[in-house]
Each structure stands twice: as C-alpha cells, then as structure tokens.
Amino acid sequence: MRPEDWHFIDDLDAFLARAGDFLRSRPALHTVPLTVTEGLRTRGLGYYGSEAPYFGVLESAGTIRAAYLRTPPYPVNVTPLAPEEADSLAAHLAGLGRPVPGVIGERSTIDAVARSWEEHTGATATLSQRQRLYRLGTLTVPQPVPQGQPRVAGEADREQLVRWYGEFMEAIGESGAERAEGWADSRISYGGTTFWEDADGTPVAMAGVTPMVAGQIRVAPVYTPAHLRGRGYAGAVTAEVSRAALAAGAAEVLLFTDLANPTSNALYQRIGYRAVADFGVYDFTA
C-alpha cells in the first residue's frame, strides 16, 4: 500500500459521496466518523471549530478501503487499518504539510499509525487515552431505580446544559467550553439530552445521544455532578436513553468508556452493554 493510494479531500459533500457507503458498511466501528460528518452536514463546517475540517480516503482498484477526517483542533480520526495501510497513512499525513496533533481510532490501528508517524517524522507519540466501545445487548435497568423520573431537556434548560457540558469536558480533561453553547443548541434541536430529575423535579444527572445515522445511535455524554454521584442516577438515565434509542428504531446502541474508570465500565455492563473493540488517542509532539 502506497501513500499515493490515499486521497486528500477538503469538501464534505465530495468526501461523503466517495466514502459514505463505506462508512455505513460498519456502523459500530465507524460511529465517530458517521456522527461527526452528520454534525458537519447539519450544523455547518464550523460546528467543531473555526478551522475548516479535512478528509481523506484510501482507494484501491476502485474500492474505498479506509477513511480519515480531522476537525481542528481535534486529532485525526481514522477507520480501522491493516498495518501496511497504517504506515502508508502516516506517510501520507506527513506529506500534507498540515498540523497533525494526534490520532484517534481502533487501538491496533492507532498503535501502528503512531509507530509509523515516529519513523516518518521523528516526533514522539504518546498514548493519552484508552477507551472501549460497547454495543447494547439486552437492556437491563439497574436496581434499585432511584427516586425521580427522566425528562428530555428543552430550550428552557439551555443554561443548565451549557454548564454541565463544560463541567463534563473539564472532568475528562478536555477543552470544550468554547463548544458548549453550540453543543447545547444542537442537542435541544432534536431532543438529544435527557435529565434524571429527583422527586422534587431538580435535574441530578444527564445522558445525551447522537442523532441516528446508518441505524446507530451513540450514548454521549453521561454526566452526574460530583456531589451527586453514587446514588444510581447515571445508571437510571443511561438506561432510559438506551431504551428510547431502541424505541426510535436504532439497530445498534453504542457508547464509549474510559478504561481508566472501572466504575463506569462495570455500570454499563450491568445495563447490558458488551465490548466491541478497544480504541484510543495518541498525542504527537515534535
């Protein structure tokens, strides 16, 4: 596989025309590219940042074999690759003359890309996040269910959504406060966030879902303020949005976990989520 087999694309419509069927062919493993491109398509190219996104495809004998995308300031997201494809991608990206702060994807793929990136550029690649992708099997509501009830967040909840999204991003060590308002507006537009309210009607936790694309919906984010954790709110609201996703017709309900958090991994397995594949993030530094 040669670097020349990768084709750079700077137009979203052109990328989806070439790679759309390929992305939809494996909805679970391609969940992030599917939902990111849907966000760009429906909310505009500036949804993830002020700098224009870019894309690429690996084509061999007229068949798309892989794809990547980057929405600055975030790292390059890449679909699963064979080792020789990973090396050719690293060489291709190194030759673009564009900043590449890191790579996100299925773990064996990004391990190979990171090694090749170091060889091609002399940079250092550091594994900064270890994640696991889960798919919902048989939904089981955690017991006992805490007092209260779910409620889909609406326009009147915008300030709360903005604040909690900022707190969530800070809790996971990522920058996202500048996107909080756009994120809240997007989620409100399609009913994409649900609160768990206590018996007094006060929101105590939230769980969001992405729009359905290619039959898959991904649960994200799940957040409970620190002083309210350990009371079953996260499990209750996650089970509720999972139920609603199935009721909406999703063929696959997915979520990512941080492997450094055994509590959340155990919780989602109790609800009925089963591991699909490990993912991760590498940061590149000169």
Secondary structure, DSSP 8 states (H G I E B T S, - for coil): --GGGEEEE--HHHHHHHHHHHHHTSTTTTHHHHHHHHHHHHH-TTSS-SS--EEEEEEETTEEEEEEEE-TTS-EEE----HHHHHHHHHHHHTTTS---EEEEEHHHHHHHHHHHHHHH--EEEEEEEEEEEEE-S----SS--SSEEEE--GGGHHHHHHHHHHHHHHTT---GGGHHHHHHHHHHHT-EEEEE-TTS-EEEEEEE---BTTEEEEEEEE--GGGTTSSHHHHHHHHHHHHHHHTT-SEEEEEEETT-HHHHHHHHHHTEEEEEEEEEEEEE-
